[in-house]
Amino acid sequence: MAVKLRLVRMGKKKQPTYRVVASDSRRARSGAFLEIVGTYQPRGLSVANDETIVSIDNERAVHWLRHGAQPTDRVAKLLRQSGALDAFEASKAAQ
């Protein structure tokens, strides 16, 4: 089974929030997933405070990357922001 780390869209119309999930690559975008790894809110909590919010469980993200999960382009950027991708590369170099 090929596992991907990808985004699942949630939230209201024109106010997206996303979950970063580990899922089978053959499933639909919003289909069944294996585990929720984090969340991503590109518009922040409100209109007045529009800072992007990224919340990722780095330990679980590194676990999935070690087991061969492939992140999408956007998720790779989010993992780099949270430090999970750097931790994965450091653990891979240590082996």
Phi and psi restraints in degrees (range 20) as a CNS / XPLOR table:
assign (resid 1 and name C) (resid 2 and name N)
       (resid 2 and name CA) (resid 2 and name C) 1.0 -87.8 20.0 2
assign (resid 2 and name N) (resid 2 and name CA)
       (resid 2 and name C) (resid 3 and name N) 1.0 122.1 20.0 2
assign (resid 2 and name C) (resid 3 and name N)
       (resid 3 and name CA) (resid 3 and name C) 1.0 -103.9 20.0 2
assign (resid 3 and name N) (resid 3 and name CA)
       (resid 3 and name C) (resid 4 and name N) 1.0 136.6 20.0 2
assign (resid 3 and name C) (resid 4 and name N)
       (resid 4 and name CA) (resid 4 and name C) 1.0 -121.9 20.0 2
assign (resid 4 and name N) (resid 4 and name CA)
       (resid 4 and name C) (resid 5 and name N) 1.0 145.9 20.0 2
assign (resid 4 and name C) (resid 5 and name N)
       (resid 5 and name CA) (resid 5 and name C) 1.0 -97.1 20.0 2
assign (resid 5 and name N) (resid 5 and name CA)
       (resid 5 and name C) (resid 6 and name N) 1.0 117.5 20.0 2
assign (resid 5 and name C) (resid 6 and name N)
       (resid 6 and name CA) (resid 6 and name C) 1.0 -145.6 20.0 2
assign (resid 6 and name N) (resid 6 and name CA)
       (resid 6 and name C) (resid 7 and name N) 1.0 175.4 20.0 2
assign (resid 6 and name C) (resid 7 and name N)
       (resid 7 and name CA) (resid 7 and name C) 1.0 -96.5 20.0 2
assign (resid 7 and name N) (resid 7 and name CA)
       (resid 7 and name C) (resid 8 and name N) 1.0 141.2 20.0 2
assign (resid 7 and name C) (resid 8 and name N)
       (resid 8 and name CA) (resid 8 and name C) 1.0 -118.0 20.0 2
assign (resid 8 and name N) (resid 8 and name CA)
       (resid 8 and name C) (resid 9 and name N) 1.0 124.5 20.0 2
assign (resid 8 and name C) (resid 9 and name N)
       (resid 9 and name CA) (resid 9 and name C) 1.0 -76.0 20.0 2
assign (resid 9 and name N) (resid 9 and name CA)
       (resid 9 and name C) (resid 10 and name N) 1.0 134.5 20.0 2
assign (resid 9 and name C) (resid 10 and name N)
       (resid 10 and name CA) (resid 10 and name C) 1.0 -132.5 20.0 2
assign (resid 10 and name N) (resid 10 and name CA)
       (resid 10 and name C) (resid 11 and name N) 1.0 -177.2 20.0 2
assign (resid 10 and name C) (resid 11 and name N)
       (resid 11 and name CA) (resid 11 and name C) 1.0 92.7 20.0 2
assign (resid 11 and name N) (resid 11 and name CA)
       (resid 11 and name C) (resid 12 and name N) 1.0 -179.1 20.0 2
assign (resid 11 and name C) (resid 12 and name N)
       (resid 12 and name CA) (resid 12 and name C) 1.0 -85.9 20.0 2
assign (resid 12 and name N) (resid 12 and name CA)
       (resid 12 and name C) (resid 13 and name N) 1.0 172.9 20.0 2
assign (resid 12 and name C) (resid 13 and name N)
       (resid 13 and name CA) (resid 13 and name C) 1.0 -61.8 20.0 2
assign (resid 13 and name N) (resid 13 and name CA)
       (resid 13 and name C) (resid 14 and name N) 1.0 131.0 20.0 2
assign (resid 13 and name C) (resid 14 and name N)
       (resid 14 and name CA) (resid 14 and name C) 1.0 65.2 20.0 2
assign (resid 14 and name N) (resid 14 and name CA)
       (resid 14 and name C) (resid 15 and name N) 1.0 10.4 20.0 2
assign (resid 14 and name C) (resid 15 and name N)
       (resid 15 and name CA) (resid 15 and name C) 1.0 -134.8 20.0 2
assign (resid 15 and name N) (resid 15 and name CA)
       (resid 15 and name C) (resid 16 and name N) 1.0 68.9 20.0 2
assign (resid 15 and name C) (resid 16 and name N)
       (resid 16 and name CA) (resid 16 and name C) 1.0 -73.9 20.0 2
assign (resid 16 and name N) (resid 16 and name CA)
       (resid 16 and name C) (resid 17 and name N) 1.0 145.1 20.0 2
assign (resid 16 and name C) (resid 17 and name N)
       (resid 17 and name CA) (resid 17 and name C) 1.0 -131.1 20.0 2
assign (resid 17 and name N) (resid 17 and name CA)
       (resid 17 and name C) (resid 18 and name N) 1.0 154.1 20.0 2
assign (resid 17 and name C) (resid 18 and name N)
       (resid 18 and name CA) (resid 18 and name C) 1.0 -129.0 20.0 2
assign (resid 18 and name N) (resid 18 and name CA)
       (resid 18 and name C) (resid 19 and name N) 1.0 149.5 20.0 2
assign (resid 18 and name C) (resid 19 and name N)
       (resid 19 and name CA) (resid 19 and name C) 1.0 -104.3 20.0 2
assign (resid 19 and name N) (resid 19 and name CA)
       (resid 19 and name C) (resid 20 and name N) 1.0 138.3 20.0 2
assign (resid 19 and name C) (resid 20 and name N)
       (resid 20 and name CA) (resid 20 and name C) 1.0 -92.7 20.0 2
assign (resid 20 and name N) (resid 20 and name CA)
       (resid 20 and name C) (resid 21 and name N) 1.0 117.2 20.0 2
assign (resid 20 and name C) (resid 21 and name N)
       (resid 21 and name CA) (resid 21 and name C) 1.0 -127.8 20.0 2
assign (resid 21 and name N) (resid 21 and name CA)
       (resid 21 and name C) (resid 22 and name N) 1.0 155.9 20.0 2
assign (resid 21 and name C) (resid 22 and name N)
       (resid 22 and name CA) (resid 22 and name C) 1.0 -97.4 20.0 2
assign (resid 22 and name N) (resid 22 and name CA)
       (resid 22 and name C) (resid 23 and name N) 1.0 122.5 20.0 2
assign (resid 22 and name C) (resid 23 and name N)
       (resid 23 and name CA) (resid 23 and name C) 1.0 -144.3 20.0 2
assign (resid 23 and name N) (resid 23 and name CA)
       (resid 23 and name C) (resid 24 and name N) 1.0 161.8 20.0 2
assign (resid 23 and name C) (resid 24 and name N)
       (resid 24 and name CA) (resid 24 and name C) 1.0 -66.6 20.0 2
assign (resid 24 and name N) (resid 24 and name CA)
       (resid 24 and name C) (resid 25 and name N) 1.0 132.2 20.0 2
assign (resid 24 and name C) (resid 25 and name N)
       (resid 25 and name CA) (resid 25 and name C) 1.0 -66.4 20.0 2
assign (resid 25 and name N) (resid 25 and name CA)
       (resid 25 and name C) (resid 26 and name N) 1.0 -17.4 20.0 2
assign (resid 25 and name C) (resid 26 and name N)
       (resid 26 and name CA) (resid 26 and name C) 1.0 -86.4 20.0 2
assign (resid 26 and name N) (resid 26 and name CA)
       (resid 26 and name C) (resid 27 and name N) 1.0 -7.1 20.0 2
assign (resid 26 and name C) (resid 27 and name N)
       (resid 27 and name CA) (resid 27 and name C) 1.0 -81.1 20.0 2
assign (resid 27 and name N) (resid 27 and name CA)
       (resid 27 and name C) (resid 28 and name N) 1.0 162.1 20.0 2
assign (resid 27 and name C) (resid 28 and name N)
       (resid 28 and name CA) (resid 28 and name C) 1.0 -67.7 20.0 2
assign (resid 28 and name N) (resid 28 and name CA)
       (resid 28 and name C) (resid 29 and name N) 1.0 160.6 20.0 2
assign (resid 28 and name C) (resid 29 and name N)
       (resid 29 and name CA) (resid 29 and name C) 1.0 -53.6 20.0 2
assign (resid 29 and name N) (resid 29 and name CA)
       (resid 29 and name C) (resid 30 and name N) 1.0 -45.8 20.0 2
assign (resid 29 and name C) (resid 30 and name N)
       (resid 30 and name CA) (resid 30 and name C) 1.0 -104.7 20.0 2
assign (resid 30 and name N) (resid 30 and name CA)
       (resid 30 and name C) (resid 31 and name N) 1.0 23.8 20.0 2
assign (resid 30 and name C) (resid 31 and name N)
       (resid 31 and name CA) (resid 31 and name C) 1.0 -82.0 20.0 2
assign (resid 31 and name N) (resid 31 and name CA)
       (resid 31 and name C) (resid 32 and name N) 1.0 -162.2 20.0 2
assign (resid 31 and name C) (resid 32 and name N)
       (resid 32 and name CA) (resid 32 and name C) 1.0 -63.9 20.0 2
assign (resid 32 and name N) (resid 32 and name CA)
       (resid 32 and name C) (resid 33 and name N) 1.0 147.3 20.0 2
assign (resid 32 and name C) (resid 33 and name N)
       (resid 33 and name CA) (resid 33 and name C) 1.0 -134.4 20.0 2
assign (resid 33 and name N) (resid 33 and name CA)
       (resid 33 and name C) (resid 34 and name N) 1.0 165.5 20.0 2
assign (resid 33 and name C) (resid 34 and name N)
       (resid 34 and name CA) (resid 34 and name C) 1.0 -86.4 20.0 2
assign (resid 34 and name N) (resid 34 and name CA)
       (resid 34 and name C) (resid 35 and name N) 1.0 -42.1 20.0 2
assign (resid 34 and name C) (resid 35 and name N)
       (resid 35 and name CA) (resid 35 and name C) 1.0 -160.5 20.0 2
assign (resid 35 and name N) (resid 35 and name CA)
       (resid 35 and name C) (resid 36 and name N) 1.0 145.4 20.0 2
assign (resid 35 and name C) (resid 36 and name N)
       (resid 36 and name CA) (resid 36 and name C) 1.0 -86.5 20.0 2
assign (resid 36 and name N) (resid 36 and name CA)
       (resid 36 and name C) (resid 37 and name N) 1.0 124.3 20.0 2
assign (resid 36 and name C) (resid 37 and name N)
       (resid 37 and name CA) (resid 37 and name C) 1.0 -99.4 20.0 2
assign (resid 37 and name N) (resid 37 and name CA)
       (resid 37 and name C) (resid 38 and name N) 1.0 -27.9 20.0 2
assign (resid 37 and name C) (resid 38 and name N)
       (resid 38 and name CA) (resid 38 and name C) 1.0 -178.7 20.0 2
assign (resid 38 and name N) (resid 38 and name CA)
       (resid 38 and name C) (resid 39 and name N) 1.0 -171.8 20.0 2
assign (resid 38 and name C) (resid 39 and name N)
       (resid 39 and name CA) (resid 39 and name C) 1.0 -132.9 20.0 2
assign (resid 39 and name N) (resid 39 and name CA)
       (resid 39 and name C) (resid 40 and name N) 1.0 158.8 20.0 2
assign (resid 39 and name C) (resid 40 and name N)
       (resid 40 and name CA) (resid 40 and name C) 1.0 -143.0 20.0 2
assign (resid 40 and name N) (resid 40 and name CA)
       (resid 40 and name C) (resid 41 and name N) 1.0 122.7 20.0 2
assign (resid 40 and name C) (resid 41 and name N)
       (resid 41 and name CA) (resid 41 and name C) 1.0 -119.7 20.0 2
assign (resid 41 and name N) (resid 41 and name CA)
       (resid 41 and name C) (resid 42 and name N) 1.0 97.3 20.0 2
assign (resid 41 and name C) (resid 42 and name N)
       (resid 42 and name CA) (resid 42 and name C) 1.0 -68.2 20.0 2
assign (resid 42 and name N) (resid 42 and name CA)
       (resid 42 and name C) (resid 43 and name N) 1.0 -21.2 20.0 2
assign (resid 42 and name C) (resid 43 and name N)
       (resid 43 and name CA) (resid 43 and name C) 1.0 -104.8 20.0 2
assign (resid 43 and name N) (resid 43 and name CA)
       (resid 43 and name C) (resid 44 and name N) 1.0 5.3 20.0 2
assign (resid 43 and name C) (resid 44 and name N)
       (resid 44 and name CA) (resid 44 and name C) 1.0 76.6 20.0 2
assign (resid 44 and name N) (resid 44 and name CA)
       (resid 44 and name C) (resid 45 and name N) 1.0 -166.5 20.0 2
assign (resid 44 and name C) (resid 45 and name N)
       (resid 45 and name CA) (resid 45 and name C) 1.0 -86.3 20.0 2
assign (resid 45 and name N) (resid 45 and name CA)
       (resid 45 and name C) (resid 46 and name N) 1.0 -24.9 20.0 2
assign (resid 45 and name C) (resid 46 and name N)
       (resid 46 and name CA) (resid 46 and name C) 1.0 -152.9 20.0 2
assign (resid 46 and name N) (resid 46 and name CA)
       (resid 46 and name C) (resid 47 and name N) 1.0 174.3 20.0 2
assign (resid 46 and name C) (resid 47 and name N)
       (resid 47 and name CA) (resid 47 and name C) 1.0 -67.6 20.0 2
assign (resid 47 and name N) (resid 47 and name CA)
       (resid 47 and name C) (resid 48 and name N) 1.0 -37.5 20.0 2
assign (resid 47 and name C) (resid 48 and name N)
       (resid 48 and name CA) (resid 48 and name C) 1.0 -69.5 20.0 2
assign (resid 48 and name N) (resid 48 and name CA)
       (resid 48 and name C) (resid 49 and name N) 1.0 -34.2 20.0 2
assign (resid 48 and name C) (resid 49 and name N)
       (resid 49 and name CA) (resid 49 and name C) 1.0 -115.5 20.0 2
assign (resid 49 and name N) (resid 49 and name CA)
       (resid 49 and name C) (resid 50 and name N) 1.0 89.9 20.0 2
assign (resid 49 and name C) (resid 50 and name N)
       (resid 50 and name CA) (resid 50 and name C) 1.0 -100.4 20.0 2
assign (resid 50 and name N) (resid 50 and name CA)
       (resid 50 and name C) (resid 51 and name N) 1.0 31.3 20.0 2
assign (resid 50 and name C) (resid 51 and name N)
       (resid 51 and name CA) (resid 51 and name C) 1.0 -73.5 20.0 2
assign (resid 51 and name N) (resid 51 and name CA)
       (resid 51 and name C) (resid 52 and name N) 1.0 139.3 20.0 2
assign (resid 51 and name C) (resid 52 and name N)
       (resid 52 and name CA) (resid 52 and name C) 1.0 -68.6 20.0 2
assign (resid 52 and name N) (resid 52 and name CA)
       (resid 52 and name C) (resid 53 and name N) 1.0 136.6 20.0 2
assign (resid 52 and name C) (resid 53 and name N)
       (resid 53 and name CA) (resid 53 and name C) 1.0 -117.5 20.0 2
assign (resid 53 and name N) (resid 53 and name CA)
       (resid 53 and name C) (resid 54 and name N) 1.0 122.6 20.0 2
assign (resid 53 and name C) (resid 54 and name N)
       (resid 54 and name CA) (resid 54 and name C) 1.0 -121.6 20.0 2
assign (resid 54 and name N) (resid 54 and name CA)
       (resid 54 and name C) (resid 55 and name N) 1.0 122.9 20.0 2
assign (resid 54 and name C) (resid 55 and name N)
       (resid 55 and name CA) (resid 55 and name C) 1.0 -130.9 20.0 2
assign (resid 55 and name N) (resid 55 and name CA)
       (resid 55 and name C) (resid 56 and name N) 1.0 106.7 20.0 2
assign (resid 55 and name C) (resid 56 and name N)
       (resid 56 and name CA) (resid 56 and name C) 1.0 -128.1 20.0 2
assign (resid 56 and name N) (resid 56 and name CA)
       (resid 56 and name C) (resid 57 and name N) 1.0 135.9 20.0 2
assign (resid 56 and name C) (resid 57 and name N)
       (resid 57 and name CA) (resid 57 and name C) 1.0 -79.9 20.0 2
assign (resid 57 and name N) (resid 57 and name CA)
       (resid 57 and name C) (resid 58 and name N) 1.0 97.6 20.0 2
assign (resid 57 and name C) (resid 58 and name N)
       (resid 58 and name CA) (resid 58 and name C) 1.0 -60.8 20.0 2
assign (resid 58 and name N) (resid 58 and name CA)
       (resid 58 and name C) (resid 59 and name N) 1.0 -37.2 20.0 2
assign (resid 58 and name C) (resid 59 and name N)
       (resid 59 and name CA) (resid 59 and name C) 1.0 -61.1 20.0 2
assign (resid 59 and name N) (resid 59 and name CA)
       (resid 59 and name C) (resid 60 and name N) 1.0 -45.4 20.0 2
assign (resid 59 and name C) (resid 60 and name N)
       (resid 60 and name CA) (resid 60 and name C) 1.0 -71.3 20.0 2
assign (resid 60 and name N) (resid 60 and name CA)
       (resid 60 and name C) (resid 61 and name N) 1.0 -35.8 20.0 2
assign (resid 60 and name C) (resid 61 and name N)
       (resid 61 and name CA) (resid 61 and name C) 1.0 -63.5 20.0 2
assign (resid 61 and name N) (resid 61 and name CA)
       (resid 61 and name C) (resid 62 and name N) 1.0 -44.2 20.0 2
assign (resid 61 and name C) (resid 62 and name N)
       (resid 62 and name CA) (resid 62 and name C) 1.0 -64.0 20.0 2
assign (resid 62 and name N) (resid 62 and name CA)
       (resid 62 and name C) (resid 63 and name N) 1.0 -38.3 20.0 2
assign (resid 62 and name C) (resid 63 and name N)
       (resid 63 and name CA) (resid 63 and name C) 1.0 -57.2 20.0 2
assign (resid 63 and name N) (resid 63 and name CA)
       (resid 63 and name C) (resid 64 and name N) 1.0 -48.1 20.0 2
assign (resid 63 and name C) (resid 64 and name N)
       (resid 64 and name CA) (resid 64 and name C) 1.0 -67.9 20.0 2
assign (resid 64 and name N) (resid 64 and name CA)
       (resid 64 and name C) (resid 65 and name N) 1.0 -36.8 20.0 2
assign (resid 64 and name C) (resid 65 and name N)
       (resid 65 and name CA) (resid 65 and name C) 1.0 -65.5 20.0 2
assign (resid 65 and name N) (resid 65 and name CA)
       (resid 65 and name C) (resid 66 and name N) 1.0 -38.5 20.0 2
assign (resid 65 and name C) (resid 66 and name N)
       (resid 66 and name CA) (resid 66 and name C) 1.0 -63.9 20.0 2
assign (resid 66 and name N) (resid 66 and name CA)
       (resid 66 and name C) (resid 67 and name N) 1.0 -30.9 20.0 2
assign (resid 66 and name C) (resid 67 and name N)
       (resid 67 and name CA) (resid 67 and name C) 1.0 -90.0 20.0 2
assign (resid 67 and name N) (resid 67 and name CA)
       (resid 67 and name C) (resid 68 and name N) 1.0 13.7 20.0 2
assign (resid 67 and name C) (resid 68 and name N)
       (resid 68 and name CA) (resid 68 and name C) 1.0 95.9 20.0 2
assign (resid 68 and name N) (resid 68 and name CA)
       (resid 68 and name C) (resid 69 and name N) 1.0 9.2 20.0 2
assign (resid 68 and name C) (resid 69 and name N)
       (resid 69 and name CA) (resid 69 and name C) 1.0 -68.6 20.0 2
assign (resid 69 and name N) (resid 69 and name CA)
       (resid 69 and name C) (resid 70 and name N) 1.0 139.3 20.0 2
assign (resid 69 and name C) (resid 70 and name N)
       (resid 70 and name CA) (resid 70 and name C) 1.0 -105.0 20.0 2
assign (resid 70 and name N) (resid 70 and name CA)
       (resid 70 and name C) (resid 71 and name N) 1.0 118.9 20.0 2
assign (resid 70 and name C) (resid 71 and name N)
       (resid 71 and name CA) (resid 71 and name C) 1.0 -78.7 20.0 2
assign (resid 71 and name N) (resid 71 and name CA)
       (resid 71 and name C) (resid 72 and name N) 1.0 148.3 20.0 2
assign (resid 71 and name C) (resid 72 and name N)
       (resid 72 and name CA) (resid 72 and name C) 1.0 -72.1 20.0 2
assign (resid 72 and name N) (resid 72 and name CA)
       (resid 72 and name C) (resid 73 and name N) 1.0 172.1 20.0 2
assign (resid 72 and name C) (resid 73 and name N)
       (resid 73 and name CA) (resid 73 and name C) 1.0 -59.8 20.0 2
assign (resid 73 and name N) (resid 73 and name CA)
       (resid 73 and name C) (resid 74 and name N) 1.0 -47.7 20.0 2
assign (resid 73 and name C) (resid 74 and name N)
       (resid 74 and name CA) (resid 74 and name C) 1.0 -65.4 20.0 2
assign (resid 74 and name N) (resid 74 and name CA)
       (resid 74 and name C) (resid 75 and name N) 1.0 -42.0 20.0 2
assign (resid 74 and name C) (resid 75 and name N)
       (resid 75 and name CA) (resid 75 and name C) 1.0 -66.8 20.0 2
assign (resid 75 and name N) (resid 75 and name CA)
       (resid 75 and name C) (resid 76 and name N) 1.0 -35.5 20.0 2
assign (resid 75 and name C) (resid 76 and name N)
       (resid 76 and name CA) (resid 76 and name C) 1.0 -61.4 20.0 2
assign (resid 76 and name N) (resid 76 and name CA)
       (resid 76 and name C) (resid 77 and name N) 1.0 -40.0 20.0 2
assign (resid 76 and name C) (resid 77 and name N)
       (resid 77 and name CA) (resid 77 and name C) 1.0 -64.1 20.0 2
assign (resid 77 and name N) (resid 77 and name CA)
       (resid 77 and name C) (resid 78 and name N) 1.0 -41.8 20.0 2
assign (resid 77 and name C) (resid 78 and name N)
       (resid 78 and name CA) (resid 78 and name C) 1.0 -66.5 20.0 2
assign (resid 78 and name N) (resid 78 and name CA)
       (resid 78 and name C) (resid 79 and name N) 1.0 -39.5 20.0 2
assign (resid 78 and name C) (resid 79 and name N)
       (resid 79 and name CA) (resid 79 and name C) 1.0 -66.2 20.0 2
assign (resid 79 and name N) (resid 79 and name CA)
       (resid 79 and name C) (resid 80 and name N) 1.0 -35.2 20.0 2
assign (resid 79 and name C) (resid 80 and name N)
       (resid 80 and name CA) (resid 80 and name C) 1.0 -66.7 20.0 2
assign (resid 80 and name N) (resid 80 and name CA)
       (resid 80 and name C) (resid 81 and name N) 1.0 -39.9 20.0 2
assign (resid 80 and name C) (resid 81 and name N)
       (resid 81 and name CA) (resid 81 and name C) 1.0 -62.9 20.0 2
assign (resid 81 and name N) (resid 81 and name CA)
       (resid 81 and name C) (resid 82 and name N) 1.0 -40.1 20.0 2
assign (resid 81 and name C) (resid 82 and name N)
       (resid 82 and name CA) (resid 82 and name C) 1.0 -80.8 20.0 2
assign (resid 82 and name N) (resid 82 and name CA)
       (resid 82 and name C) (resid 83 and name N) 1.0 -15.4 20.0 2
assign (resid 82 and name C) (resid 83 and name N)
       (resid 83 and name CA) (resid 83 and name C) 1.0 95.6 20.0 2
assign (resid 83 and name N) (resid 83 and name CA)
       (resid 83 and name C) (resid 84 and name N) 1.0 -1.7 20.0 2
assign (resid 83 and name C) (resid 84 and name N)
       (resid 84 and name CA) (resid 84 and name C) 1.0 -68.9 20.0 2
assign (resid 84 and name N) (resid 84 and name CA)
       (resid 84 and name C) (resid 85 and name N) 1.0 -38.4 20.0 2
assign (resid 84 and name C) (resid 85 and name N)
       (resid 85 and name CA) (resid 85 and name C) 1.0 -68.3 20.0 2
assign (resid 85 and name N) (resid 85 and name CA)
       (resid 85 and name C) (resid 86 and name N) 1.0 -37.9 20.0 2
assign (resid 85 and name C) (resid 86 and name N)
       (resid 86 and name CA) (resid 86 and name C) 1.0 -66.3 20.0 2
assign (resid 86 and name N) (resid 86 and name CA)
       (resid 86 and name C) (resid 87 and name N) 1.0 -39.6 20.0 2
assign (resid 86 and name C) (resid 87 and name N)
       (resid 87 and name CA) (resid 87 and name C) 1.0 -64.5 20.0 2
assign (resid 87 and name N) (resid 87 and name CA)
       (resid 87 and name C) (resid 88 and name N) 1.0 -38.9 20.0 2
assign (resid 87 and name C) (resid 88 and name N)
       (resid 88 and name CA) (resid 88 and name C) 1.0 -64.2 20.0 2
assign (resid 88 and name N) (resid 88 and name CA)
       (resid 88 and name C) (resid 89 and name N) 1.0 -45.9 20.0 2
assign (resid 88 and name C) (resid 89 and name N)
       (resid 89 and name CA) (resid 89 and name C) 1.0 -64.9 20.0 2
assign (resid 89 and name N) (resid 89 and name CA)
       (resid 89 and name C) (resid 90 and name N) 1.0 -35.9 20.0 2
assign (resid 89 and name C) (resid 90 and name N)
       (resid 90 and name CA) (resid 90 and name C) 1.0 -68.2 20.0 2
assign (resid 90 and name N) (resid 90 and name CA)
       (resid 90 and name C) (resid 91 and name N) 1.0 -40.7 20.0 2
assign (resid 90 and name C) (resid 91 and name N)
       (resid 91 and name CA) (resid 91 and name C) 1.0 -69.2 20.0 2
assign (resid 91 and name N) (resid 91 and name CA)
       (resid 91 and name C) (resid 92 and name N) 1.0 -33.2 20.0 2
assign (resid 91 and name C) (resid 92 and name N)
       (resid 92 and name CA) (resid 92 and name C) 1.0 -69.9 20.0 2
assign (resid 92 and name N) (resid 92 and name CA)
       (resid 92 and name C) (resid 93 and name N) 1.0 -37.3 20.0 2
assign (resid 92 and name C) (resid 93 and name N)
       (resid 93 and name CA) (resid 93 and name C) 1.0 -70.7 20.0 2
assign (resid 93 and name N) (resid 93 and name CA)
       (resid 93 and name C) (resid 94 and name N) 1.0 -29.5 20.0 2
assign (resid 93 and name C) (resid 94 and name N)
       (resid 94 and name CA) (resid 94 and name C) 1.0 -72.8 20.0 2
assign (resid 94 and name N) (resid 94 and name CA)
       (resid 94 and name C) (resid 95 and name N) 1.0 -22.0 20.0 2
